[in-house]
Amino acid sequence: MAAITASMVAELRGKTDAPMMECKRALTEADGDMAKAEELLRVKLGSKAGKAAGRITAEGVVTSFMDGNVGALLEVNCETDFVTKNDSFLALANAAAELIAKHNPADIEALGATPYAQDGFGPTLEDVRKGLIGKIGENMSFRRFKRFASGSQLASYLHGTRIGVVVEFTGDETAAKDVAMHVAAMKPVALSSADVPAELVARERSVAAAKAAEDAAVATAAGKPVQSDEIVAKRIEGGVQKYLKEVSLFNQSFVKNDKQTVEQMLKVSNTTVKGFTLYVVGEGIEKKVDDFAAEVAAQVAAAKQGS
């Protein structure tokens, strides 16, 4: 049995917003497996834990560059929110997005080798990055990017500097920009239900089945009748279908008019969306959580040793 530490409980609580004791129980049941514990909490607490798990804590910016039917979307990370407002850091991020669109680098390493000079640093983008690290005193990195050059029209939307969307489309530009704004707000994972990744569908079906099993156990313990296997199967499938509609762009209710779906809005405007890319700053990155008490204790101990 894995040891469940206070830091593990705190990490799971930060991801799910679940009560402390529930987090500890889930980690114990999952034998310390953080991902499994999250899923157990989703079964027990419903969607609340899943929604809170989407919170992002890492810092940085998302920026874009568009030139006709060619464009780029880029995420650049840093250590603190303070640096995201630094003019030199923002200039570096914006310049990198433009370099991606114009030079088509194969990967992050190739992007770093692109010629660029700023703030007295150069001659490459990587040299400027390293120079600014020394100047600002904080680490920063190019995390991910996507270049668009398929020939489709492009519409972009930046929500501040933390969320960026690019939509590939044909048709009405205003409608496409509205879709980009919608994606930033509703965060779909695919264009249609059929495009939702199989692993996400399997996970949702597993959660729905576990929830149904728990409901049956509660009913049995209370002496209440248990639903038939057929009804339970329909409930599970109904839950999966509901999930697919919630996370697929075309099936979502349009944010500017909840009386119609995005698909219906696009049909009225004679617009076809061929794809979208959504970046959220720090998505999937675990931000280091400092133990302030431990840090103070360590400093005190070091001071005693030095005296």
C-alpha positions as CSV (number, residue, x, y, z in Angstrom):
1,M,0.0,0.0,0.0
2,A,1.4,3.3,-1.1
3,A,1.9,6.0,1.6
4,I,-0.6,8.8,1.2
5,T,1.1,12.1,2.0
6,A,-0.4,15.5,2.9
7,S,1.1,16.9,-0.3
8,M,-0.7,14.3,-2.4
9,V,-4.0,15.1,-0.7
10,A,-3.4,18.8,-1.3
11,E,-2.6,18.2,-5.0
12,L,-5.7,16.2,-5.6
13,R,-7.8,18.7,-3.7
14,G,-6.4,21.5,-5.9
15,K,-7.3,19.5,-9.0
16,T,-10.8,18.5,-8.0
17,D,-12.0,20.9,-5.3
18,A,-13.2,17.9,-3.4
19,P,-13.3,17.8,0.4
20,M,-10.0,16.9,2.0
21,M,-11.1,13.6,3.5
22,E,-12.7,12.5,0.2
23,C,-9.4,13.2,-1.5
24,K,-7.6,11.1,1.1
25,R,-10.1,8.2,0.8
26,A,-9.8,8.3,-3.0
27,L,-6.0,8.2,-3.0
28,T,-6.0,5.4,-0.5
29,E,-8.4,3.4,-2.7
30,A,-6.3,4.1,-5.7
31,D,-3.1,3.2,-3.9
32,G,-1.6,6.6,-4.6
33,D,-2.5,6.7,-8.3
34,M,-3.4,10.3,-8.9
35,A,-5.3,9.8,-12.2
36,K,-7.3,6.9,-10.8
37,A,-8.1,8.9,-7.6
38,E,-9.5,11.7,-9.8
39,E,-11.7,9.3,-11.6
40,L,-13.0,7.8,-8.4
41,L,-13.9,11.3,-7.2
42,R,-15.8,11.9,-10.5
43,V,-17.8,8.8,-9.8
44,K,-18.6,9.8,-6.3
45,L,-19.0,13.6,-6.8
46,G,-20.3,13.7,-10.3
47,S,-19.2,16.5,-12.7
48,K,-18.0,18.8,-10.0
49,A,-14.6,17.2,-9.7
50,G,-14.2,16.9,-13.5
51,K,-14.9,20.6,-14.0
52,A,-12.4,21.7,-11.3
53,A,-9.8,19.4,-12.7
54,G,-9.7,21.6,-15.8
55,R,-8.3,24.6,-13.9
56,I,-4.9,25.6,-15.2
57,T,-2.2,27.1,-12.9
58,A,1.0,27.3,-15.0
59,E,1.9,30.8,-16.3
60,G,2.6,32.1,-19.8
61,V,0.9,33.5,-22.9
62,V,-0.8,32.3,-26.0
63,T,-0.3,34.4,-29.1
64,S,-1.1,34.2,-32.8
65,F,-0.1,35.7,-36.1
66,M,-2.2,35.7,-39.3
67,D,-1.2,36.7,-42.8
68,G,-4.0,35.8,-45.2
69,N,-4.5,32.1,-45.3
70,V,-1.2,31.5,-43.4
71,G,-1.0,31.7,-39.6
72,A,0.4,30.4,-36.4
73,L,-0.7,29.8,-32.8
74,L,1.9,29.6,-30.1
75,E,2.2,29.0,-26.3
76,V,5.1,30.5,-24.4
77,N,5.6,29.6,-20.8
78,C,7.2,31.4,-17.9
79,E,7.4,31.0,-14.1
80,T,5.2,33.8,-12.8
81,D,2.3,35.9,-13.9
82,F,4.4,39.0,-13.4
83,V,6.6,38.1,-16.5
84,T,3.6,37.7,-18.7
85,K,3.2,41.5,-18.6
86,N,6.9,42.2,-19.4
87,D,7.3,44.0,-22.7
88,S,10.4,42.1,-23.7
89,F,8.7,38.7,-23.0
90,L,5.6,39.7,-25.0
91,A,7.7,41.0,-27.9
92,L,9.6,37.6,-28.0
93,A,6.3,35.7,-28.0
94,N,4.7,37.8,-30.8
95,A,7.9,37.7,-32.9
96,A,8.1,33.9,-32.5
97,A,4.5,33.5,-33.7
98,E,5.3,35.5,-36.8
99,L,8.5,33.5,-37.4
100,I,6.5,30.3,-37.3
101,A,4.1,31.5,-39.9
102,K,6.8,32.8,-42.2
103,H,9.6,30.2,-41.8
104,N,7.6,27.0,-41.1
105,P,10.0,25.5,-38.5
106,A,9.6,21.7,-38.1
107,D,9.7,21.8,-34.3
108,I,10.7,23.8,-31.2
109,E,14.4,23.3,-31.8
110,A,14.1,24.5,-35.4
111,L,12.1,27.5,-34.2
112,G,14.9,28.4,-31.8
113,A,17.4,28.3,-34.7
114,T,15.4,30.9,-36.7
115,P,17.3,34.2,-37.2
116,Y,16.1,36.9,-34.8
117,A,17.5,39.7,-32.7
118,Q,16.0,41.7,-29.8
119,D,17.1,43.7,-26.7
120,G,20.7,43.3,-27.8
121,F,20.5,39.5,-28.0
122,G,20.8,37.3,-31.1
123,P,21.4,36.2,-33.8
124,T,18.8,33.4,-33.2
125,L,15.5,33.2,-31.4
126,E,17.0,30.8,-28.9
127,D,19.9,33.3,-28.2
128,V,17.3,35.9,-27.5
129,R,15.3,33.6,-25.2
130,K,18.5,32.8,-23.2
131,G,19.4,36.4,-23.1
132,L,16.1,37.4,-21.7
133,I,16.2,34.7,-19.1
134,G,19.4,36.3,-17.8
135,K,18.0,39.8,-18.1
136,I,14.6,39.2,-16.5
137,G,15.8,36.5,-14.1
138,E,13.1,33.9,-14.8
139,N,13.0,30.8,-17.0
140,M,10.8,30.9,-20.1
141,S,10.2,28.4,-22.9
142,F,8.4,27.8,-26.2
143,R,6.1,25.0,-25.4
144,R,4.0,24.2,-28.5
145,F,2.9,25.7,-31.7
146,K,0.8,25.0,-34.8
147,R,1.2,26.5,-38.3
148,F,-1.8,26.9,-40.6
149,A,-1.3,26.8,-44.4
150,S,-3.9,24.4,-45.8
151,G,-5.5,27.1,-48.0
152,S,-8.6,27.4,-45.8
153,Q,-9.6,30.8,-44.5
154,L,-8.4,31.5,-41.0
155,A,-10.1,33.3,-38.0
156,S,-8.4,33.8,-34.7
157,Y,-9.5,34.8,-31.2
158,L,-7.4,35.6,-28.2
159,H,-9.1,35.8,-24.8
160,G,-6.6,38.0,-23.0
161,T,-3.3,36.2,-23.3
162,R,-4.3,32.9,-21.7
163,I,-6.6,31.3,-24.3
164,G,-6.1,31.3,-28.1
165,V,-8.2,29.8,-30.9
166,V,-7.7,29.5,-34.6
167,V,-10.6,28.3,-36.8
168,E,-10.1,26.9,-40.3
169,F,-13.1,27.7,-42.5
170,T,-14.8,28.6,-45.7
171,G,-17.6,31.1,-45.9
172,D,-18.5,34.1,-43.7
173,E,-15.6,35.6,-41.6
174,T,-17.9,37.0,-38.9
175,A,-19.5,33.6,-38.3
176,A,-16.1,32.0,-38.1
177,K,-14.8,34.6,-35.6
178,D,-18.0,33.9,-33.5
179,V,-17.1,30.2,-33.6
180,A,-13.5,31.0,-32.4
181,M,-15.0,33.0,-29.5
182,H,-17.4,30.1,-28.8
183,V,-14.5,27.6,-28.7
184,A,-12.6,29.7,-26.3
185,A,-15.7,29.8,-24.0
186,M,-17.0,26.3,-24.3
187,K,-13.8,24.4,-25.0
188,P,-15.1,21.5,-27.2
189,V,-12.7,18.6,-27.8
190,A,-13.8,17.8,-31.4
191,L,-15.9,19.1,-34.3
192,S,-18.6,16.4,-34.1
193,S,-19.5,13.5,-31.8
194,A,-17.9,11.1,-34.2
195,D,-14.6,12.9,-33.9
196,V,-14.3,12.7,-30.1
197,P,-11.2,10.6,-29.2
198,A,-12.1,6.9,-28.4
199,E,-10.2,7.1,-25.1
200,L,-12.4,10.0,-23.9
201,V,-15.5,8.1,-24.8
202,A,-14.3,5.0,-23.0
203,R,-13.4,6.9,-19.9
204,E,-16.8,8.6,-19.8
205,R,-18.6,5.2,-20.2
206,S,-16.4,3.8,-17.4
207,V,-17.4,6.7,-15.1
208,A,-21.1,6.3,-16.0
209,A,-20.9,2.5,-15.3
210,A,-19.2,3.0,-12.0
211,K,-21.7,5.7,-11.0
212,A,-24.6,3.3,-11.9
213,A,-23.0,0.5,-9.8
214,E,-22.6,2.8,-6.8
215,D,-26.3,3.9,-7.1
216,A,-27.3,0.3,-7.2
217,A,-25.2,-0.4,-4.1
218,V,-26.8,2.5,-2.2
219,A,-30.3,1.3,-3.2
220,T,-29.6,-2.2,-2.1
221,A,-28.3,-1.0,1.3
222,A,-31.4,1.1,1.7
223,G,-33.7,-1.8,0.8
224,K,-35.0,-0.1,-2.3
225,P,-35.5,-1.8,-5.6
226,V,-32.6,-2.0,-8.0
227,Q,-33.0,-1.0,-11.7
228,S,-32.8,-3.8,-14.3
229,D,-29.7,-4.3,-16.3
230,E,-31.5,-3.1,-19.4
231,I,-32.4,0.2,-17.7
232,V,-28.9,0.6,-16.3
233,A,-27.4,0.0,-19.8
234,K,-29.7,2.7,-21.2
235,R,-28.7,5.1,-18.5
236,I,-25.1,4.6,-19.1
237,E,-25.5,5.0,-22.9
238,G,-27.6,8.1,-22.3
239,G,-24.9,9.6,-20.2
240,V,-22.3,8.9,-22.9
241,Q,-24.4,10.5,-25.6
242,K,-25.1,13.5,-23.4
243,Y,-21.3,13.9,-22.9
244,L,-20.6,13.6,-26.6
245,K,-23.1,16.5,-27.3
246,E,-21.5,18.6,-24.6
247,V,-18.0,18.3,-25.9
248,S,-18.5,18.3,-29.7
249,L,-18.5,21.8,-31.3
250,F,-21.3,21.3,-33.8
251,N,-23.7,20.0,-31.2
252,Q,-23.1,22.7,-28.6
253,S,-25.6,25.5,-28.0
254,F,-24.1,28.6,-29.7
255,V,-22.9,31.1,-27.0
256,K,-24.5,34.0,-28.7
257,N,-27.9,32.3,-29.2
258,D,-28.6,29.2,-27.1
259,K,-31.8,28.5,-29.2
260,Q,-29.6,27.1,-31.9
261,T,-26.6,24.8,-32.1
262,V,-23.3,25.9,-33.6
263,E,-24.0,23.6,-36.6
264,Q,-27.3,25.4,-37.2
265,M,-25.7,28.8,-36.9
266,L,-23.1,27.8,-39.5
267,K,-25.7,26.5,-41.9
268,V,-27.7,29.8,-41.8
269,S,-24.5,31.8,-42.5
270,N,-23.4,29.3,-45.2
271,T,-20.1,28.7,-43.5
272,T,-18.1,25.4,-43.1
273,V,-15.7,24.9,-40.3
274,K,-13.0,22.4,-41.2
275,G,-11.1,22.4,-38.0
276,F,-10.1,24.4,-34.9
277,T,-7.2,24.6,-32.5
278,L,-7.5,25.6,-28.9
279,Y,-4.6,26.5,-26.6
280,V,-5.0,27.2,-22.9
281,V,-1.9,28.4,-21.1
282,G,-0.4,25.7,-19.0
283,E,-2.9,23.0,-20.0
284,G,-1.6,19.7,-18.8
285,I,1.3,21.2,-16.9
286,E,1.7,20.6,-13.1
287,K,2.7,23.8,-11.4
288,K,5.1,23.4,-8.5
289,V,3.4,24.1,-5.2
290,D,5.9,25.3,-2.6
291,D,5.6,24.1,1.0
292,F,6.1,27.4,2.7
293,A,6.4,25.9,6.2
294,A,9.0,23.5,5.1
295,E,10.9,26.2,3.3
296,V,11.0,28.4,6.4
297,A,12.1,25.4,8.5
298,A,14.9,24.6,6.1
299,Q,16.1,28.3,6.1
300,V,16.1,28.3,10.0
301,A,18.0,25.0,10.0
302,A,20.5,26.4,7.6
303,A,20.9,29.6,9.6
304,K,21.6,27.5,12.8
305,Q,24.2,25.5,11.0
306,G,25.9,28.6,9.7
307,S,26.1,30.3,13.2
